[in-house]
Amino acid sequence: MALTPEQIDALPNYTASQMVKLWRSLIAELGSNPEAQQTGPNGRGYTLRNMDEALRMLRFWEEREAIEAASSSDDQGQSATVRFVETPL
């Protein structure tokens, strides 16, 4: 099911730092409750079976966070935001 432009506009925006916190929280929840399925920041379900994907997403956002931090001194504190949209697999 594709999102409408209005639904896309209503999606929250997150900085890279916020995404790192969200992914770390998800991974911690999976570690403390291995039988449960947790919903990730991208709306997908995660379990221990696909923990590797969650860890890849965390590494991606940690890299983005480092880039954001490095560029913020050049941009007088401006930061990038991200918006999730549904994409086909």
PyMOL Python script that loads the backbone (N, CA, C, O; Angstrom):
from pymol import cmd

cmd.read_pdbstr("""\
ATOM      1  N   MET A   1       0.836  -1.168   0.000  1.00  0.00           N
ATOM      2  CA  MET A   1       0.000   0.000   0.000  1.00  0.00           C
ATOM      3  C   MET A   1       0.889   1.241   0.000  1.00  0.00           C
ATOM      4  O   MET A   1       1.671   1.442   0.929  1.00  0.00           O
ATOM      5  N   ALA A   2       0.778   2.042  -0.995  1.00  0.00           N
ATOM      6  CA  ALA A   2       1.571   3.264  -1.094  1.00  0.00           C
ATOM      7  C   ALA A   2       0.939   4.379  -0.269  1.00  0.00           C
ATOM      8  O   ALA A   2      -0.281   4.452  -0.119  1.00  0.00           O
ATOM      9  N   LEU A   3       1.790   5.235   0.254  1.00  0.00           N
ATOM     10  CA  LEU A   3       1.304   6.374   1.021  1.00  0.00           C
ATOM     11  C   LEU A   3       0.921   7.514   0.088  1.00  0.00           C
ATOM     12  O   LEU A   3       1.537   7.714  -0.958  1.00  0.00           O
ATOM     13  N   THR A   4      -0.101   8.252   0.483  1.00  0.00           N
ATOM     14  CA  THR A   4      -0.499   9.433  -0.286  1.00  0.00           C
ATOM     15  C   THR A   4       0.446  10.579   0.067  1.00  0.00           C
ATOM     16  O   THR A   4       1.113  10.521   1.100  1.00  0.00           O
ATOM     17  N   PRO A   5       0.517  11.614  -0.762  1.00  0.00           N
ATOM     18  CA  PRO A   5       1.353  12.774  -0.417  1.00  0.00           C
ATOM     19  C   PRO A   5       0.974  13.391   0.929  1.00  0.00           C
ATOM     20  O   PRO A   5       1.843  13.875   1.654  1.00  0.00           O
ATOM     21  N   GLU A   6      -0.299  13.377   1.263  1.00  0.00           N
ATOM     22  CA  GLU A   6      -0.744  13.938   2.536  1.00  0.00           C
ATOM     23  C   GLU A   6      -0.231  13.096   3.704  1.00  0.00           C
ATOM     24  O   GLU A   6       0.178  13.631   4.735  1.00  0.00           O
ATOM     25  N   GLN A   7      -0.257  11.766   3.529  1.00  0.00           N
ATOM     26  CA  GLN A   7       0.258  10.881   4.572  1.00  0.00           C
ATOM     27  C   GLN A   7       1.767  11.052   4.732  1.00  0.00           C
ATOM     28  O   GLN A   7       2.288  11.029   5.847  1.00  0.00           O
ATOM     29  N   ILE A   8       2.449  11.220   3.628  1.00  0.00           N
ATOM     30  CA  ILE A   8       3.894  11.433   3.680  1.00  0.00           C
ATOM     31  C   ILE A   8       4.200  12.734   4.416  1.00  0.00           C
ATOM     32  O   ILE A   8       5.110  12.771   5.245  1.00  0.00           O
ATOM     33  N   ASP A   9       3.462  13.791   4.128  1.00  0.00           N
ATOM     34  CA  ASP A   9       3.678  15.070   4.803  1.00  0.00           C
ATOM     35  C   ASP A   9       3.421  14.982   6.298  1.00  0.00           C
ATOM     36  O   ASP A   9       4.006  15.738   7.073  1.00  0.00           O
ATOM     37  N   ALA A  10       2.550  14.066   6.709  1.00  0.00           N
ATOM     38  CA  ALA A  10       2.208  13.927   8.131  1.00  0.00           C
ATOM     39  C   ALA A  10       3.225  13.087   8.902  1.00  0.00           C
ATOM     40  O   ALA A  10       3.169  13.033  10.131  1.00  0.00           O
ATOM     41  N   LEU A  11       4.156  12.430   8.199  1.00  0.00           N
ATOM     42  CA  LEU A  11       5.145  11.602   8.880  1.00  0.00           C
ATOM     43  C   LEU A  11       6.097  12.481   9.690  1.00  0.00           C
ATOM     44  O   LEU A  11       6.410  13.602   9.289  1.00  0.00           O
ATOM     45  N   PRO A  12       6.555  11.962  10.835  1.00  0.00           N
ATOM     46  CA  PRO A  12       7.485  12.758  11.652  1.00  0.00           C
ATOM     47  C   PRO A  12       8.861  12.838  11.011  1.00  0.00           C
ATOM     48  O   PRO A  12       9.252  11.960  10.242  1.00  0.00           O
ATOM     49  N   ASN A  13       9.582  13.889  11.333  1.00  0.00           N
ATOM     50  CA  ASN A  13      10.960  14.070  10.880  1.00  0.00           C
ATOM     51  C   ASN A  13      11.884  13.822  12.059  1.00  0.00           C
ATOM     52  O   ASN A  13      11.595  14.252  13.176  1.00  0.00           O
ATOM     53  N   TYR A  14      12.990  13.135  11.821  1.00  0.00           N
ATOM     54  CA  TYR A  14      13.947  12.830  12.869  1.00  0.00           C
ATOM     55  C   TYR A  14      15.337  13.235  12.431  1.00  0.00           C
ATOM     56  O   TYR A  14      15.683  13.134  11.254  1.00  0.00           O
ATOM     57  N   THR A  15      16.136  13.695  13.385  1.00  0.00           N
ATOM     58  CA  THR A  15      17.545  13.939  13.097  1.00  0.00           C
ATOM     59  C   THR A  15      18.277  12.604  13.173  1.00  0.00           C
ATOM     60  O   THR A  15      17.739  11.615  13.670  1.00  0.00           O
ATOM     61  N   ALA A  16      19.498  12.589  12.678  1.00  0.00           N
ATOM     62  CA  ALA A  16      20.300  11.366  12.750  1.00  0.00           C
ATOM     63  C   ALA A  16      20.517  10.963  14.205  1.00  0.00           C
ATOM     64  O   ALA A  16      20.485   9.773  14.520  1.00  0.00           O
ATOM     65  N   SER A  17      20.734  11.911  15.081  1.00  0.00           N
ATOM     66  CA  SER A  17      20.930  11.610  16.503  1.00  0.00           C
ATOM     67  C   SER A  17      19.696  10.952  17.104  1.00  0.00           C
ATOM     68  O   SER A  17      19.808  10.018  17.899  1.00  0.00           O
ATOM     69  N   GLN A  18      18.534  11.433  16.728  1.00  0.00           N
ATOM     70  CA  GLN A  18      17.295  10.826  17.220  1.00  0.00           C
ATOM     71  C   GLN A  18      17.136   9.411  16.673  1.00  0.00           C
ATOM     72  O   GLN A  18      16.671   8.520  17.385  1.00  0.00           O
ATOM     73  N   MET A  19      17.518   9.198  15.416  1.00  0.00           N
ATOM     74  CA  MET A  19      17.419   7.862  14.835  1.00  0.00           C
ATOM     75  C   MET A  19      18.358   6.884  15.539  1.00  0.00           C
ATOM     76  O   MET A  19      17.998   5.728  15.759  1.00  0.00           O
ATOM     77  N   VAL A  20      19.551   7.338  15.891  1.00  0.00           N
ATOM     78  CA  VAL A  20      20.477   6.477  16.633  1.00  0.00           C
ATOM     79  C   VAL A  20      19.833   6.049  17.944  1.00  0.00           C
ATOM     80  O   VAL A  20      19.894   4.875  18.310  1.00  0.00           O
ATOM     81  N   LYS A  21      19.219   6.987  18.649  1.00  0.00           N
ATOM     82  CA  LYS A  21      18.561   6.657  19.916  1.00  0.00           C
ATOM     83  C   LYS A  21      17.419   5.668  19.711  1.00  0.00           C
ATOM     84  O   LYS A  21      17.255   4.737  20.499  1.00  0.00           O
ATOM     85  N   LEU A  22      16.633   5.863  18.662  1.00  0.00           N
ATOM     86  CA  LEU A  22      15.517   4.958  18.392  1.00  0.00           C
ATOM     87  C   LEU A  22      16.003   3.552  18.083  1.00  0.00           C
ATOM     88  O   LEU A  22      15.446   2.579  18.591  1.00  0.00           O
ATOM     89  N   TRP A  23      17.050   3.432  17.245  1.00  0.00           N
ATOM     90  CA  TRP A  23      17.568   2.105  16.897  1.00  0.00           C
ATOM     91  C   TRP A  23      18.233   1.440  18.091  1.00  0.00           C
ATOM     92  O   TRP A  23      18.087   0.232  18.280  1.00  0.00           O
ATOM     93  N   ARG A  24      18.962   2.205  18.902  1.00  0.00           N
ATOM     94  CA  ARG A  24      19.566   1.625  20.111  1.00  0.00           C
ATOM     95  C   ARG A  24      18.492   1.111  21.055  1.00  0.00           C
ATOM     96  O   ARG A  24      18.633   0.041  21.649  1.00  0.00           O
ATOM     97  N   SER A  25      17.437   1.868  21.187  1.00  0.00           N
ATOM     98  CA  SER A  25      16.324   1.455  22.050  1.00  0.00           C
ATOM     99  C   SER A  25      15.700   0.162  21.539  1.00  0.00           C
ATOM    100  O   SER A  25      15.420  -0.745  22.323  1.00  0.00           O
ATOM    101  N   LEU A  26      15.482   0.074  20.244  1.00  0.00           N
ATOM    102  CA  LEU A  26      14.912  -1.131  19.650  1.00  0.00           C
ATOM    103  C   LEU A  26      15.807  -2.340  19.910  1.00  0.00           C
ATOM    104  O   LEU A  26      15.316  -3.398  20.303  1.00  0.00           O
ATOM    105  N   ILE A  27      17.097  -2.194  19.697  1.00  0.00           N
ATOM    106  CA  ILE A  27      18.033  -3.295  19.893  1.00  0.00           C
ATOM    107  C   ILE A  27      18.074  -3.707  21.362  1.00  0.00           C
ATOM    108  O   ILE A  27      18.146  -4.898  21.665  1.00  0.00           O
ATOM    109  N   ALA A  28      18.031  -2.748  22.268  1.00  0.00           N
ATOM    110  CA  ALA A  28      18.001  -3.068  23.697  1.00  0.00           C
ATOM    111  C   ALA A  28      16.736  -3.836  24.061  1.00  0.00           C
ATOM    112  O   ALA A  28      16.786  -4.777  24.852  1.00  0.00           O
ATOM    113  N   GLU A  29      15.609  -3.440  23.489  1.00  0.00           N
ATOM    114  CA  GLU A  29      14.346  -4.144  23.748  1.00  0.00           C
ATOM    115  C   GLU A  29      14.407  -5.576  23.240  1.00  0.00           C
ATOM    116  O   GLU A  29      13.936  -6.494  23.911  1.00  0.00           O
ATOM    117  N   LEU A  30      14.980  -5.769  22.065  1.00  0.00           N
ATOM    118  CA  LEU A  30      15.113  -7.123  21.523  1.00  0.00           C
ATOM    119  C   LEU A  30      16.018  -7.978  22.410  1.00  0.00           C
ATOM    120  O   LEU A  30      15.764  -9.165  22.614  1.00  0.00           O
ATOM    121  N   GLY A  31      17.065  -7.366  22.928  1.00  0.00           N
ATOM    122  CA  GLY A  31      17.979  -8.099  23.794  1.00  0.00           C
ATOM    123  C   GLY A  31      17.352  -8.478  25.123  1.00  0.00           C
ATOM    124  O   GLY A  31      17.649  -9.539  25.672  1.00  0.00           O
ATOM    125  N   SER A  32      16.483  -7.615  25.645  1.00  0.00           N
ATOM    126  CA  SER A  32      15.873  -7.895  26.945  1.00  0.00           C
ATOM    127  C   SER A  32      14.637  -8.773  26.839  1.00  0.00           C
ATOM    128  O   SER A  32      14.233  -9.389  27.826  1.00  0.00           O
ATOM    129  N   ASN A  33      14.033  -8.842  25.665  1.00  0.00           N
ATOM    130  CA  ASN A  33      12.827  -9.642  25.473  1.00  0.00           C
ATOM    131  C   ASN A  33      12.927 -10.364  24.132  1.00  0.00           C
ATOM    132  O   ASN A  33      12.260  -9.980  23.170  1.00  0.00           O
ATOM    133  N   PRO A  34      13.759 -11.411  24.062  1.00  0.00           N
ATOM    134  CA  PRO A  34      14.054 -12.055  22.780  1.00  0.00           C
ATOM    135  C   PRO A  34      12.864 -12.719  22.097  1.00  0.00           C
ATOM    136  O   PRO A  34      12.915 -12.968  20.893  1.00  0.00           O
ATOM    137  N   GLU A  35      11.804 -13.008  22.830  1.00  0.00           N
ATOM    138  CA  GLU A  35      10.642 -13.662  22.232  1.00  0.00           C
ATOM    139  C   GLU A  35       9.699 -12.673  21.550  1.00  0.00           C
ATOM    140  O   GLU A  35       8.864 -13.071  20.736  1.00  0.00           O
ATOM    141  N   ALA A  36       9.826 -11.405  21.872  1.00  0.00           N
ATOM    142  CA  ALA A  36       8.887 -10.402  21.363  1.00  0.00           C
ATOM    143  C   ALA A  36       9.313  -9.872  20.005  1.00  0.00           C
ATOM    144  O   ALA A  36      10.482  -9.932  19.626  1.00  0.00           O
ATOM    145  N   GLN A  37       8.340  -9.359  19.294  1.00  0.00           N
ATOM    146  CA  GLN A  37       8.620  -8.635  18.057  1.00  0.00           C
ATOM    147  C   GLN A  37       8.465  -7.165  18.369  1.00  0.00           C
ATOM    148  O   GLN A  37       7.475  -6.753  18.973  1.00  0.00           O
ATOM    149  N   GLN A  38       9.436  -6.374  17.963  1.00  0.00           N
ATOM    150  CA  GLN A  38       9.423  -4.935  18.192  1.00  0.00           C
ATOM    151  C   GLN A  38       9.278  -4.229  16.850  1.00  0.00           C
ATOM    152  O   GLN A  38       9.804  -4.689  15.836  1.00  0.00           O
ATOM    153  N   THR A  39       8.577  -3.135  16.850  1.00  0.00           N
ATOM    154  CA  THR A  39       8.427  -2.334  15.639  1.00  0.00           C
ATOM    155  C   THR A  39       9.543  -1.305  15.596  1.00  0.00           C
ATOM    156  O   THR A  39       9.736  -0.537  16.538  1.00  0.00           O
ATOM    157  N   GLY A  40      10.276  -1.300  14.488  1.00  0.00           N
ATOM    158  CA  GLY A  40      11.386  -0.371  14.333  1.00  0.00           C
ATOM    159  C   GLY A  40      10.920   1.001  13.893  1.00  0.00           C
ATOM    160  O   GLY A  40       9.759   1.189  13.530  1.00  0.00           O
ATOM    161  N   PRO A  41      11.842   1.968  13.927  1.00  0.00           N
ATOM    162  CA  PRO A  41      11.513   3.322  13.496  1.00  0.00           C
ATOM    163  C   PRO A  41      11.002   3.399  12.060  1.00  0.00           C
ATOM    164  O   PRO A  41      10.330   4.361  11.688  1.00  0.00           O
ATOM    165  N   ASN A  42      11.318   2.394  11.261  1.00  0.00           N
ATOM    166  CA  ASN A  42      10.861   2.378   9.873  1.00  0.00           C
ATOM    167  C   ASN A  42       9.530   1.651   9.717  1.00  0.00           C
ATOM    168  O   ASN A  42       9.065   1.445   8.596  1.00  0.00           O
ATOM    169  N   GLY A  43       8.908   1.256  10.841  1.00  0.00           N
ATOM    170  CA  GLY A  43       7.598   0.612  10.795  1.00  0.00           C
ATOM    171  C   GLY A  43       7.633  -0.887  10.593  1.00  0.00           C
ATOM    172  O   GLY A  43       6.584  -1.530  10.624  1.00  0.00           O
ATOM    173  N   ARG A  44       8.803  -1.464  10.388  1.00  0.00           N
ATOM    174  CA  ARG A  44       8.931  -2.905  10.190  1.00  0.00           C
ATOM    175  C   ARG A  44       9.051  -3.614  11.524  1.00  0.00           C
ATOM    176  O   ARG A  44       9.475  -3.027  12.519  1.00  0.00           O
ATOM    177  N   GLY A  45       8.674  -4.876  11.534  1.00  0.00           N
ATOM    178  CA  GLY A  45       8.805  -5.689  12.727  1.00  0.00           C
ATOM    179  C   GLY A  45      10.186  -6.305  12.820  1.00  0.00           C
ATOM    180  O   GLY A  45      10.730  -6.765  11.816  1.00  0.00           O
ATOM    181  N   TYR A  46      10.760  -6.320  14.018  1.00  0.00           N
ATOM    182  CA  TYR A  46      12.084  -6.895  14.232  1.00  0.00           C
ATOM    183  C   TYR A  46      12.033  -7.914  15.356  1.00  0.00           C
ATOM    184  O   TYR A  46      11.350  -7.722  16.362  1.00  0.00           O
ATOM    185  N   THR A  47      12.765  -8.992  15.168  1.00  0.00           N
ATOM    186  CA  THR A  47      12.953 -10.029  16.180  1.00  0.00           C
ATOM    187  C   THR A  47      14.447 -10.337  16.207  1.00  0.00           C
ATOM    188  O   THR A  47      15.233  -9.718  15.490  1.00  0.00           O
ATOM    189  N   LEU A  48      14.829 -11.300  17.043  1.00  0.00           N
ATOM    190  CA  LEU A  48      16.237 -11.700  17.046  1.00  0.00           C
ATOM    191  C   LEU A  48      16.669 -12.257  15.694  1.00  0.00           C
ATOM    192  O   LEU A  48      17.850 -12.202  15.352  1.00  0.00           O
ATOM    193  N   ARG A  49      15.731 -12.790  14.927  1.00  0.00           N
ATOM    194  CA  ARG A  49      16.067 -13.345  13.606  1.00  0.00           C
ATOM    195  C   ARG A  49      16.612 -12.301  12.643  1.00  0.00           C
ATOM    196  O   ARG A  49      17.491 -12.600  11.835  1.00  0.00           O
ATOM    197  N   ASN A  50      16.106 -11.097  12.722  1.00  0.00           N
ATOM    198  CA  ASN A  50      16.602 -10.053  11.819  1.00  0.00           C
ATOM    199  C   ASN A  50      17.300  -8.927  12.577  1.00  0.00           C
ATOM    200  O   ASN A  50      17.291  -7.770  12.157  1.00  0.00           O
ATOM    201  N   MET A  51      17.910  -9.302  13.714  1.00  0.00           N
ATOM    202  CA  MET A  51      18.687  -8.338  14.501  1.00  0.00           C
ATOM    203  C   MET A  51      19.822  -7.751  13.669  1.00  0.00           C
ATOM    204  O   MET A  51      20.178  -6.586  13.846  1.00  0.00           O
ATOM    205  N   ASP A  52      20.399  -8.552  12.755  1.00  0.00           N
ATOM    206  CA  ASP A  52      21.494  -8.051  11.921  1.00  0.00           C
ATOM    207  C   ASP A  52      21.053  -6.847  11.093  1.00  0.00           C
ATOM    208  O   ASP A  52      21.834  -5.919  10.887  1.00  0.00           O
ATOM    209  N   GLU A  53      19.824  -6.856  10.623  1.00  0.00           N
ATOM    210  CA  GLU A  53      19.316  -5.708   9.866  1.00  0.00           C
ATOM    211  C   GLU A  53      19.195  -4.482  10.767  1.00  0.00           C
ATOM    212  O   GLU A  53      19.534  -3.371  10.362  1.00  0.00           O
ATOM    213  N   ALA A  54      18.712  -4.689  11.985  1.00  0.00           N
ATOM    214  CA  ALA A  54      18.602  -3.583  12.938  1.00  0.00           C
ATOM    215  C   ALA A  54      19.984  -3.018  13.260  1.00  0.00           C
ATOM    216  O   ALA A  54      20.145  -1.803  13.380  1.00  0.00           O
ATOM    217  N   LEU A  55      20.971  -3.885  13.399  1.00  0.00           N
ATOM    218  CA  LEU A  55      22.337  -3.428  13.669  1.00  0.00           C
ATOM    219  C   LEU A  55      22.909  -2.664  12.479  1.00  0.00           C
ATOM    220  O   LEU A  55      23.632  -1.684  12.663  1.00  0.00           O
ATOM    221  N   ARG A  56      22.595  -3.101  11.263  1.00  0.00           N
ATOM    222  CA  ARG A  56      23.033  -2.360  10.065  1.00  0.00           C
ATOM    223  C   ARG A  56      22.408  -0.971  10.035  1.00  0.00           C
ATOM    224  O   ARG A  56      23.068   0.010   9.693  1.00  0.00           O
ATOM    225  N   MET A  57      21.140  -0.898  10.392  1.00  0.00           N
ATOM    226  CA  MET A  57      20.472   0.414  10.417  1.00  0.00           C
ATOM    227  C   MET A  57      21.099   1.315  11.481  1.00  0.00           C
ATOM    228  O   MET A  57      21.288   2.510  11.255  1.00  0.00           O
ATOM    229  N   LEU A  58      21.419   0.740  12.637  1.00  0.00           N
ATOM    230  CA  LEU A  58      22.079   1.523  13.680  1.00  0.00           C
ATOM    231  C   LEU A  58      23.415   2.052  13.189  1.00  0.00           C
ATOM    232  O   LEU A  58      23.719   3.229  13.384  1.00  0.00           O
ATOM    233  N   ARG A  59      24.224   1.202  12.551  1.00  0.00           N
ATOM    234  CA  ARG A  59      25.520   1.656  12.025  1.00  0.00           C
ATOM    235  C   ARG A  59      25.335   2.759  10.979  1.00  0.00           C
ATOM    236  O   ARG A  59      26.083   3.737  10.961  1.00  0.00           O
ATOM    237  N   PHE A  60      24.338   2.596  10.113  1.00  0.00           N
ATOM    238  CA  PHE A  60      24.062   3.618   9.108  1.00  0.00           C
ATOM    239  C   PHE A  60      23.788   4.965   9.779  1.00  0.00           C
ATOM    240  O   PHE A  60      24.361   5.986   9.399  1.00  0.00           O
ATOM    241  N   TRP A  61      22.903   4.955  10.784  1.00  0.00           N
ATOM    242  CA  TRP A  61      22.539   6.214  11.439  1.00  0.00           C
ATOM    243  C   TRP A  61      23.661   6.765  12.298  1.00  0.00           C
ATOM    244  O   TRP A  61      23.756   7.981  12.467  1.00  0.00           O
ATOM    245  N   GLU A  62      24.514   5.910  12.848  1.00  0.00           N
ATOM    246  CA  GLU A  62      25.678   6.407  13.576  1.00  0.00           C
ATOM    247  C   GLU A  62      26.625   7.135  12.621  1.00  0.00           C
ATOM    248  O   GLU A  62      27.208   8.157  12.981  1.00  0.00           O
ATOM    249  N   GLU A  63      26.777   6.611  11.409  1.00  0.00           N
ATOM    250  CA  GLU A  63      27.595   7.296  10.404  1.00  0.00           C
ATOM    251  C   GLU A  63      26.971   8.633  10.021  1.00  0.00           C
ATOM    252  O   GLU A  63      27.668   9.640   9.900  1.00  0.00           O
ATOM    253  N   ARG A  64      25.659   8.634   9.833  1.00  0.00           N
ATOM    254  CA  ARG A  64      24.967   9.888   9.497  1.00  0.00           C
ATOM    255  C   ARG A  64      25.108  10.896  10.637  1.00  0.00           C
ATOM    256  O   ARG A  64      25.292  12.089  10.397  1.00  0.00           O
ATOM    257  N   GLU A  65      25.021  10.415  11.873  1.00  0.00           N
ATOM    258  CA  GLU A  65      25.159  11.283  13.042  1.00  0.00           C
ATOM    259  C   GLU A  65      26.548  11.920  13.066  1.00  0.00           C
ATOM    260  O   GLU A  65      26.684  13.109  13.354  1.00  0.00           O
ATOM    261  N   ALA A  66      27.579  11.128  12.764  1.00  0.00           N
ATOM    262  CA  ALA A  66      28.943  11.651  12.738  1.00  0.00           C
ATOM    263  C   ALA A  66      29.091  12.714  11.643  1.00  0.00           C
ATOM    264  O   ALA A  66      29.726  13.747  11.853  1.00  0.00           O
ATOM    265  N   ILE A  67      28.506  12.453  10.490  1.00  0.00           N
ATOM    266  CA  ILE A  67      28.550  13.427   9.393  1.00  0.00           C
ATOM    267  C   ILE A  67      27.807  14.694   9.793  1.00  0.00           C
ATOM    268  O   ILE A  67      28.278  15.805   9.548  1.00  0.00           O
ATOM    269  N   GLU A  68      26.640  14.517  10.411  1.00  0.00           N
ATOM    270  CA  GLU A  68      25.849  15.665  10.853  1.00  0.00           C
ATOM    271  C   GLU A  68      26.623  16.498  11.872  1.00  0.00           C
ATOM    272  O   GLU A  68      26.622  17.727  11.807  1.00  0.00           O
ATOM    273  N   ALA A  69      27.281  15.826  12.809  1.00  0.00           N
ATOM    274  CA  ALA A  69      28.056  16.537  13.828  1.00  0.00           C
ATOM    275  C   ALA A  69      29.227  17.281  13.202  1.00  0.00           C
ATOM    276  O   ALA A  69      29.522  18.415  13.580  1.00  0.00           O
ATOM    277  N   ALA A  70      29.893  16.646  12.246  1.00  0.00           N
ATOM    278  CA  ALA A  70      31.036  17.278  11.593  1.00  0.00           C
ATOM    279  C   ALA A  70      30.613  18.470  10.747  1.00  0.00           C
ATOM    280  O   ALA A  70      31.318  19.477  10.686  1.00  0.00           O
ATOM    281  N   SER A  71      29.467  18.354  10.097  1.00  0.00           N
ATOM    282  CA  SER A  71      29.025  19.447   9.225  1.00  0.00           C
ATOM    283  C   SER A  71      28.325  20.552   9.995  1.00  0.00           C
ATOM    284  O   SER A  71      28.176  21.658   9.475  1.00  0.00           O
ATOM    285  N   SER A  72      27.891  20.282  11.224  1.00  0.00           N
ATOM    286  CA  SER A  72      27.143  21.307  11.965  1.00  0.00           C
ATOM    287  C   SER A  72      28.019  22.515  12.288  1.00  0.00           C
ATOM    288  O   SER A  72      27.523  23.637  12.394  1.00  0.00           O
ATOM    289  N   SER A  73      29.317  22.282  12.442  1.00  0.00           N
ATOM    290  CA  SER A  73      30.194  23.426  12.688  1.00  0.00           C
ATOM    291  C   SER A  73      30.311  24.288  11.446  1.00  0.00           C
ATOM    292  O   SER A  73      30.519  25.497  11.545  1.00  0.00           O
ATOM    293  N   ASP A  74      30.180  23.673  10.274  1.00  0.00           N
ATOM    294  CA  ASP A  74      30.236  24.425   9.021  1.00  0.00           C
ATOM    295  C   ASP A  74      28.905  25.097   8.717  1.00  0.00           C
ATOM    296  O   ASP A  74      28.872  26.130   8.049  1.00  0.00           O
ATOM    297  N   ASP A  75      27.802  24.520   9.201  1.00  0.00           N
ATOM    298  CA  ASP A  75      26.463  25.002   8.864  1.00  0.00           C
ATOM    299  C   ASP A  75      25.823  25.819   9.983  1.00  0.00           C
ATOM    300  O   ASP A  75      24.607  26.010   9.969  1.00  0.00           O
ATOM    301  N   GLN A  76      26.584  26.298  10.932  1.00  0.00           N
ATOM    302  CA  GLN A  76      26.072  27.049  12.069  1.00  0.00           C
ATOM    303  C   GLN A  76      24.935  26.314  12.784  1.00  0.00           C
ATOM    304  O   GLN A  76      23.909  26.911  13.108  1.00  0.00           O
ATOM    305  N   GLY A  77      25.128  25.015  13.026  1.00  0.00           N
ATOM    306  CA  GLY A  77      24.184  24.261  13.832  1.00  0.00           C
ATOM    307  C   GLY A  77      22.982  23.700  13.114  1.00  0.00           C
ATOM    308  O   GLY A  77      22.104  23.138  13.768  1.00  0.00           O
ATOM    309  N   GLN A  78      22.895  23.820  11.810  1.00  0.00           N
ATOM    310  CA  GLN A  78      21.772  23.228  11.095  1.00  0.00           C
ATOM    311  C   GLN A  78      21.941  21.725  11.070  1.00  0.00           C
ATOM    312  O   GLN A  78      23.063  21.224  11.005  1.00  0.00           O
ATOM    313  N   SER A  79      20.830  20.998  11.120  1.00  0.00           N
ATOM    314  CA  SER A  79      20.919  19.543  11.054  1.00  0.00           C
ATOM    315  C   SER A  79      19.960  19.009  10.008  1.00  0.00           C
ATOM    316  O   SER A  79      18.977  19.658   9.650  1.00  0.00           O
ATOM    317  N   ALA A  80      20.261  17.830   9.533  1.00  0.00           N
ATOM    318  CA  ALA A  80      19.424  17.185   8.534  1.00  0.00           C
ATOM    319  C   ALA A  80      18.315  16.407   9.216  1.00  0.00           C
ATOM    320  O   ALA A  80      18.475  15.961  10.352  1.00  0.00           O
ATOM    321  N   THR A  81      17.209  16.244   8.543  1.00  0.00           N
ATOM    322  CA  THR A  81      16.114  15.419   9.053  1.00  0.00           C
ATOM    323  C   THR A  81      15.800  14.350   8.023  1.00  0.00           C
ATOM    324  O   THR A  81      16.174  14.457   6.856  1.00  0.00           O
ATOM    325  N   VAL A  82      15.114  13.329   8.473  1.00  0.00           N
ATOM    326  CA  VAL A  82      14.756  12.228   7.582  1.00  0.00           C
ATOM    327  C   VAL A  82      13.270  11.969   7.703  1.00  0.00           C
ATOM    328  O   VAL A  82      12.682  12.141   8.771  1.00  0.00           O
ATOM    329  N   ARG A  83      12.680  11.564   6.626  1.00  0.00           N
ATOM    330  CA  ARG A  83      11.266  11.213   6.601  1.00  0.00           C
ATOM    331  C   ARG A  83      11.156   9.830   5.981  1.00  0.00           C
ATOM    332  O   ARG A  83      11.737   9.576   4.925  1.00  0.00           O
ATOM    333  N   PHE A  84      10.409   8.925   6.632  1.00  0.00           N
ATOM    334  CA  PHE A  84      10.249   7.586   6.124  1.00  0.00           C
ATOM    335  C   PHE A  84       9.082   7.534   5.165  1.00  0.00           C
ATOM    336  O   PHE A  84       8.016   8.090   5.433  1.00  0.00           O
ATOM    337  N   VAL A  85       9.287   6.870   4.057  1.00  0.00           N
ATOM    338  CA  VAL A  85       8.202   6.614   3.113  1.00  0.00           C
ATOM    339  C   VAL A  85       8.238   5.134   2.771  1.00  0.00           C
ATOM    340  O   VAL A  85       9.284   4.490   2.853  1.00  0.00           O
ATOM    341  N   GLU A  86       7.121   4.620   2.398  1.00  0.00           N
ATOM    342  CA  GLU A  86       7.024   3.204   2.060  1.00  0.00           C
ATOM    343  C   GLU A  86       7.642   2.977   0.692  1.00  0.00           C
ATOM    344  O   GLU A  86       7.325   3.675  -0.272  1.00  0.00           O
ATOM    345  N   THR A  87       8.528   1.994   0.618  1.00  0.00           N
ATOM    346  CA  THR A  87       9.147   1.643  -0.651  1.00  0.00           C
ATOM    347  C   THR A  87       8.988   0.148  -0.877  1.00  0.00           C
ATOM    348  O   THR A  87       8.979  -0.618   0.087  1.00  0.00           O
ATOM    349  N   PRO A  88       8.865  -0.280  -2.113  1.00  0.00           N
ATOM    350  CA  PRO A  88       8.734  -1.711  -2.388  1.00  0.00           C
ATOM    351  C   PRO A  88      10.045  -2.426  -2.090  1.00  0.00           C
ATOM    352  O   PRO A  88      11.124  -1.850  -2.231  1.00  0.00           O
ATOM    353  N   LEU A  89       9.944  -3.683  -1.679  1.00  0.00           N
ATOM    354  CA  LEU A  89      11.161  -4.465  -1.389  1.00  0.00           C
ATOM    355  C   LEU A  89      11.746  -5.040  -2.623  1.00  0.00           C
ATOM    356  O   LEU A  89      12.768  -5.724  -2.562  1.00  0.00           O
TER     357      LEU A  89
END
""", "prot")
cmd.dss("prot")
cmd.show_as("cartoon", "prot")
cmd.util.cbc("prot")
cmd.orient("prot")
